Each structure stands twice: as structure tokens, then as C-alpha cells.
Amino acid sequence: MELCHQNKKISVMKKMMIAFALLIASATVVKAQSTDVERAKSKFIYNFTKFFQWPNSVRSGDFVIGVIGSNNLYNDLQDYTNGKKVITQDITVKKFSNAADVNNCHVLFVSKYRVGQLDKLSDEATTNTLLISDSEKAINKGAAINFILQGDRLRFEFASSNAMNSGLKFSSRIKDMATKNY
């Protein structure tokens, strides 16, 4: 009788261990997918620089890409852009805690978790700055580019008027590549 009880305990423990292992494995897959999305965003952001033209007044010194609200994207951008240039400007990636700290960015990514910060950006911070987000609310708040996931593919929406209001010129090819244009 006692042996039967021990076997049941072992069986329950095995089931719990298997369930725990599956939970950890699924969490790892979700994290890996999330990391893949952040890497893709990094590549998109870098490649967007090829389709925009910044005024001559901001074409000296480092080309600054700022990030608010995504440590993973910040790290991936640093890795991906290391040693790269935008025309002749070296790329520097900066992490900002909030909108009040933002200054002198050519590109600024604001994560969906911090999209409320877009309203708090000063006019000075958004002048000559390509604003990018991954929130459906971002276009209405001034972002020129908004990342969206369609199935397992990363896509983007483009608001040409927001880019122009920021003082940027752009290639018509960016409109052609966008999933949706505003």
C-alpha cells in the first residue's frame, strides 16, 4: 500500500516537472520571438536612414538614434549599428528615460509602453527628428513611422505629413514599402 502511494507521488512529481519544463520552454520561445522582433526593428530603423534626408544644419557630428522604453531595442541598435555610418556621420545610440531628457536626435524610437511620452516631447526635440513607434496611437501623436506585426512579419505604416512637419525630406520608396500610408 505504501509503495503504491509513493508511486503516485512520483508520478505526480514527474507530471509537475514536465509541466514546469514546458512552461519554461514556451517562455523561452516567446522571449526568442520578442528578441527577433527587436532585432528586425533595429535593422529597419538603420535602413530607414537611407530613405530620409536631414537638413544640412544637422549633418555634422554624430548621427544620433534615441530610444525611450525598450532596453532590448537599445541593445540591439547598439550592436547592429556599431561601426556603421549614415553617409559620413558615425552612429551613436542613446537611451532616454523620458521625453524631457530627449535632445539632438536624428531618429527617436518611442515604445508602445511609453507612447504617452510623445505628447511631452518639446518642439525642439521633434524638429529634424524621425519619430518611430510601435503603437497604433503613435501616428496620431506625431510619429512618422509605426511598426506593426502582421502574422509573424514586421511591417510599418508611414505618415508623410508627420515626417514633413519634422523638417525631413524622404524618398517616395518609403511610401511604396509601407503597409499603410496616412
C-alpha positions in Angstrom: 0.0 0.0 0.0 2.8 2.4 0.9 4.7 1.6 -2.3 1.6 2.4 -4.3 1.3 5.8 -2.6 4.9 6.5 -3.3 4.5 5.7 -6.9 1.5 8.1 -7.2 3.7 10.8 -5.6 6.5 10.2 -8.0 4.0 10.2 -10.9 2.5 13.5 -9.8 6.0 15.0 -9.3 7.0 13.8 -12.8 3.9 15.4 -14.3 4.7 18.7 -12.4 8.3 18.6 -13.6 7.2 18.1 -17.2 4.6 20.9 -17.0 7.3 23.2 -15.5 9.8 22.3 -18.2 7.2 23.0 -20.9 6.3 26.3 -19.3 10.0 27.3 -19.2 10.4 26.2 -22.8 7.4 28.2 -24.0 8.6 31.3 -22.2 12.0 30.9 -23.9 10.3 30.7 -27.3 8.2 33.8 -26.6 11.4 35.7 -25.4 13.3 34.5 -28.5 10.4 35.7 -30.8 10.4 39.0 -29.0 14.1 39.4 -29.4 13.8 38.5 -33.1 11.3 41.3 -33.5 13.5 43.8 -31.7 16.4 42.8 -34.0 14.2 43.3 -37.0 13.2 46.7 -35.7 16.9 47.6 -35.3 17.6 46.7 -38.9 14.5 48.6 -40.2 15.5 51.7 -38.2 19.0 51.7 -39.6 17.7 51.1 -43.1 15.1 53.9 -42.8 18.1 56.3 -42.6 18.7 55.6 -46.3 15.3 56.9 -47.3 15.3 60.2 -45.4 17.2 63.4 -45.8 18.0 65.6 -42.8 18.7 69.3 -43.2 22.3 70.4 -43.7 22.2 72.1 -40.3 22.2 68.6 -38.6 24.6 66.8 -40.9 27.7 67.2 -38.7 28.8 65.4 -35.6 27.3 62.0 -34.8 24.1 60.7 -36.2 22.0 60.1 -33.0 19.4 57.4 -32.7 17.4 57.7 -29.4 15.3 55.1 -27.7 12.7 55.6 -25.0 11.2 52.5 -23.3 12.9 49.4 -24.8 16.1 48.1 -23.4 16.2 45.2 -25.9 15.9 47.5 -28.9 18.5 49.9 -27.4 21.0 47.0 -27.0 20.2 45.6 -30.5 20.6 49.0 -32.1 24.0 49.4 -30.4 25.1 46.0 -31.7 23.7 46.4 -35.2 24.9 50.0 -35.9 28.3 49.5 -34.3 30.9 50.8 -36.8 28.2 51.9 -39.3 27.6 55.4 -40.6 24.8 57.5 -42.0 26.5 59.0 -45.0 29.6 60.4 -43.3 28.2 60.6 -39.7 29.1 57.9 -37.1 26.0 56.5 -35.4 25.5 56.9 -31.7 22.6 55.2 -29.9 21.3 56.9 -26.8 18.8 55.7 -24.2 16.4 58.2 -22.7 14.3 57.7 -19.5 11.7 60.2 -20.6 10.7 62.8 -23.1 12.1 65.7 -21.1 15.6 64.2 -21.5 15.5 64.0 -25.3 17.7 66.3 -27.3 19.5 66.3 -30.6 18.2 63.0 -32.1 18.0 62.3 -35.8 15.8 59.3 -35.1 13.8 58.7 -31.9 12.0 55.4 -31.2 9.3 55.5 -28.5 8.0 52.1 -27.4 4.3 51.4 -27.1 4.8 51.3 -23.4 5.9 54.9 -23.4 3.8 56.3 -26.3 2.3 58.8 -23.8 5.7 60.4 -23.9 5.2 61.6 -27.5 2.9 64.3 -26.2 5.6 65.5 -23.9 8.3 65.9 -26.5 9.3 69.5 -27.0 9.1 71.1 -30.4 12.9 71.4 -30.3 13.2 67.6 -29.7 11.0 66.8 -32.6 12.4 69.2 -35.1 14.5 67.3 -37.7 13.7 64.1 -35.9 12.3 61.0 -37.5 9.8 59.7 -34.8 9.2 56.0 -34.8 7.0 53.9 -32.5 5.3 50.5 -32.3 1.9 51.8 -31.1 -1.2 52.2 -33.2 -1.7 55.6 -31.4 1.7 56.9 -32.4 0.8 58.2 -35.9 -1.9 60.5 -34.3 0.7 61.7 -31.8 3.2 62.8 -34.5 5.2 59.7 -35.3 6.1 59.3 -39.0 6.6 55.5 -38.8 4.7 53.0 -36.8 5.8 49.3 -36.6 3.1 46.7 -36.8 3.1 42.9 -36.7 1.1 41.1 -39.4 1.2 37.5 -38.5 4.8 36.8 -37.9 6.1 39.6 -40.1 7.2 43.1 -39.1 5.7 45.8 -41.2 5.3 49.6 -40.9 2.9 52.4 -41.5 4.0 55.8 -42.8 2.7 59.3 -42.2 4.3 61.5 -44.7 2.8 64.7 -43.2 4.4 63.9 -39.8 7.8 63.5 -41.5 7.4 66.7 -43.4 6.3 68.6 -40.2 9.5 67.4 -38.6 11.5 69.0 -41.3 12.5 65.8 -43.1 12.5 65.0 -46.8 12.1 61.4 -47.9 12.2 59.1 -50.9 8.9 58.1 -52.4 10.2 54.5 -52.0 9.4 54.6 -48.2 5.7 55.2 -49.1 5.8 52.3 -51.5 7.3 49.9 -48.9 4.8 50.9 -46.2 1.8 48.7 -45.4 -0.4 51.8 -44.9 0.1 55.4 -45.8 -1.5 58.3 -44.0 
